[in-house]
Amino acid sequence: MSGEPDPVRAEGPSVVTDGGNEAAKLVVLDPAGEGKNGELPATWRPLTAQRQVIWCRLPVDGALTQAEDVVGDAEPDGPPIDLVASGEAAGDALRLAERHPGAVEHVLLVDPVPDETSELAERVRSAGTAVEVLPHSTGEPFNRVPPPLPLGHPDVVAGLTKILEDV
């Protein structure tokens, strides 16, 4: 990730976790640092019935290291792990999956930076990990949300749910 972290977003826990420990894991790399209060965004809470959500707040020191630990500790026959990232964190998610071949089933990206991620995404796909782009901000006036679309946005959760249900 580039740039200096926003000191306000860097407050709070580096990781917010909710859901069953034995369930499939959904590791979220959030460059915006949602979850500062120690809770998942409300739109994500229903997902915890099926998965353990590990929300890594990237503006906080240590968040990316904790994501690395979760993926690196994956057992071959353990619960599936999927990665979700948006914007500039897309490259971090793809590099994490590339460093741990076979540990991640899906890398799901919201508004990735295409020039920085397209070649990396192809390498991750060729190693056997699915890479998909979720609903994203179009930047059009009717959309009202400039890219990257926040991970807590209902369209992101709906797209994520559809992809994970279809597998």
VEXDREN-497273 format. One line per field, with one value per residue (C-alpha): residue in one letter; x, y, z; residue number from 1. Coordinates in steps of 0.02 Angstrom, whole numbers, plus 32768, in hexadecimal, padded with zeros to 4 digits. Example, Ala and Ser with C-alpha at 12.3 -4.5 7.8 and 13.67 -1.06 7.14 Angstrom:
! VEXDREN-497273
code	c(A/S) .
X	c(8267/82AC) .
Y	c(7F1F/7FCB) .
Z	c(8186/8165) .
pos	c(1/2) .
//
This chain:
! VEXDREN-497273
code	c(M/S/G/E/P/D/P/V/R/A/E/G/P/S/V/V/T/D/G/G/N/E/A/A/K/L/V/V/L/D/P/A/G/E/G/K/N/G/E/L/P/A/T/W/R/P/L/T/A/Q/R/Q/V/I/W/C/R/L/P/V/D/G/A/L/T/Q/A/E/D/V/V/G/D/A/E/P/D/G/P/P/I/D/L/V/A/S/G/E/A/A/G/D/A/L/R/L/A/E/R/H/P/G/A/V/E/H/V/L/L/V/D/P/V/P/D/E/T/S/E/L/A/E/R/V/R/S/A/G/T/A/V/E/V/L/P/H/S/T/G/E/P/F/N/R/V/P/P/P/L/P/L/G/H/P/D/V/V/A/G/L/T/K/I/L/E/D/V) .
X	c(8000/803B/8033/802F/7FA0/7F18/7F34/7E79/7E61/7EF9/7EA1/7E4D/7E78/7EE1/7E6B/7DB3/7D78/7CC9/7C7C/7CA8/7D5E/7D42/7CE3/7D24/7D8C/7D71/7E0B/7DE6/7E71/7E1F/7E84/7DFD/7E0A/7D51/7D2C/7D8A/7D0C/7D3D/7CA4/7C8A/7C24/7B6B/7B5A/7BDB/7B93/7B1C/7BB4/7BF5/7B6E/7BCC/7C7F/7CFF/7D20/7DCE/7DC7/7E78/7E79/7F10/7F28/7F57/8006/800B/7F68/7FBC/8031/7F9B/7F4C/7FF0/7FEC/7F3A/7F61/800D/7FC7/7F43/7F3F/7F2B/7E85/7E4E/7DBD/7DC3/7E0C/7DD2/7E23/7DC4/7E17/7DF1/7E4F/7F08/7EFA/7ED2/7F8B/7FAC/7F25/7F69/801D/7FE1/7F8A/8023/8097/8027/7FF2/7F60/7F32/7EB3/7E1B/7DE3/7E2A/7D97/7DC0/7D5C/7D9A/7E4B/7ECD/7ED3/7F83/7FC9/7F68/7F40/7FE4/7FEA/7F35/7F61/7FF2/7F80/7EFB/7F7B/7FAF/7EFC/7EAB/7E0C/7E18/7D78/7D45/7CAB/7C2C/7C87/7C71/7C5B/7C87/7BE8/7B7E/7AEE/7B66/7B92/7C26/7CD0/7D43/7D71/7CC6/7CD0/7CD6/7C42/7BD3/7B3B/7B65/7C0E/7BC0/7B39/7BBC/7C2B/7B9A/7B66/7C17/7C30/7B84/7BA7/7C41) .
Y	c(8000/80AF/8152/817B/8132/81A7/81B7/81B3/8112/80C7/80CC/8030/7F78/7F39/7EA6/7E8C/7DD7/7D8F/7CE5/7C31/7C00/7B5A/7BA8/7BD9/7C77/7D1B/7D8B/7E40/7EBC/7F64/7FFE/8072/802B/800C/7FB5/8033/8013/7F5A/7F1A/7EE5/7F59/7F2F/7EF3/7E6A/7E23/7DA7/7D56/7D20/7C99/7C3A/7C7B/7CC2/7D73/7DB5/7E6F/7EB4/7F72/7F9F/8050/7FFE/7FB7/7EFA/7ED9/7E96/7E2B/7DDC/7DB6/7D66/7CFA/7CBD/7C8C/7C48/7BD9/7B8B/7ACE/7A6D/7A1E/7AAF/7B26/7B88/7C37/7CC2/7D6F/7E11/7EB8/7F5F/7FE7/7FEC/7F55/7EE5/7ED1/7EA0/7E19/7DD3/7DD0/7D78/7CF2/7CE1/7CC7/7C3A/7BD0/7B5F/7BB8/7C31/7BFA/7CA6/7D55/7DCB/7E7D/7F1F/7FAB/7F68/7FD6/7F7C/7FAE/7F71/7ECF/7E82/7E23/7DEE/7DB2/7D44/7CF4/7CD0/7C86/7C18/7BD4/7B99/7C26/7C75/7D32/7D95/7E4B/7E72/7EFB/7F9E/8058/8096/8148/817E/8209/8191/8120/81AD/814C/8167/80D1/806D/803D/8026/7F70/7F8C/7FC2/7F50/7F33/7EEC/7E75/7E3F/7E1C/7DC0/7D56/7D28/7CF1/7C8A/7C37/7C06/7B9E) .
Z	c(8000/7FDF/803F/80F6/815C/819A/8257/8279/8215/826A/8313/8355/8342/82B1/8296/82BC/82BF/82C9/82A2/82CA/82D9/8280/81EE/8145/8152/80F9/810A/80DF/80B7/80D4/80A0/80E7/8197/81B8/825C/82C7/8353/835A/82FC/8249/81DA/81F3/813F/815F/8200/81AA/8156/8202/820B/8182/8190/8204/81C9/81ED/81C4/81B5/81C9/815D/81A0/8247/825C/825D/81FE/8161/81CA/8221/8178/8143/81E1/81C0/810C/8135/81BF/814C/8154/80B1/80E5/8154/813C/8099/809A/8028/801C/7FFC/7FD7/7F86/7F2C/7F52/7FC7/7F31/7F0D/7FC2/7FB8/7F15/7F55/7FF5/7F8E/7F1D/7FB3/7FF5/7F5F/7F86/8028/7FDD/7F77/7F3A/7F30/7F1F/7EEC/7EF1/7E81/7E6F/7E1C/7D72/7D3C/7DE1/7DF1/7D47/7D2E/7DE5/7DDB/7D46/7DA5/7E3A/7DC7/7D70/7E1C/7E38/7E9E/7E59/7E46/7E2B/7E2C/7E95/7E74/7E71/7E64/7DB4/7DE0/7D85/7DD2/7DFB/7E59/7ED5/7F1D/7ECD/7EBC/7F1C/7F5C/801B/8050/80C4/8032/801C/7F63/7F94/8012/7F95/7F0F/7F89/7FC7/7F16/7EE4/7F81/7F72/7EBD/7EE9) .
pos	c(1/2/3/4/5/6/7/8/9/10/11/12/13/14/15/16/17/18/19/20/21/22/23/24/25/26/27/28/29/30/31/32/33/34/35/36/37/38/39/40/41/42/43/44/45/46/47/48/49/50/51/52/53/54/55/56/57/58/59/60/61/62/63/64/65/66/67/68/69/70/71/72/73/74/75/76/77/78/79/80/81/82/83/84/85/86/87/88/89/90/91/92/93/94/95/96/97/98/99/100/101/102/103/104/105/106/107/108/109/110/111/112/113/114/115/116/117/118/119/120/121/122/123/124/125/126/127/128/129/130/131/132/133/134/135/136/137/138/139/140/141/142/143/144/145/146/147/148/149/150/151/152/153/154/155/156/157/158/159/160/161/162/163/164/165/166/167) .
//
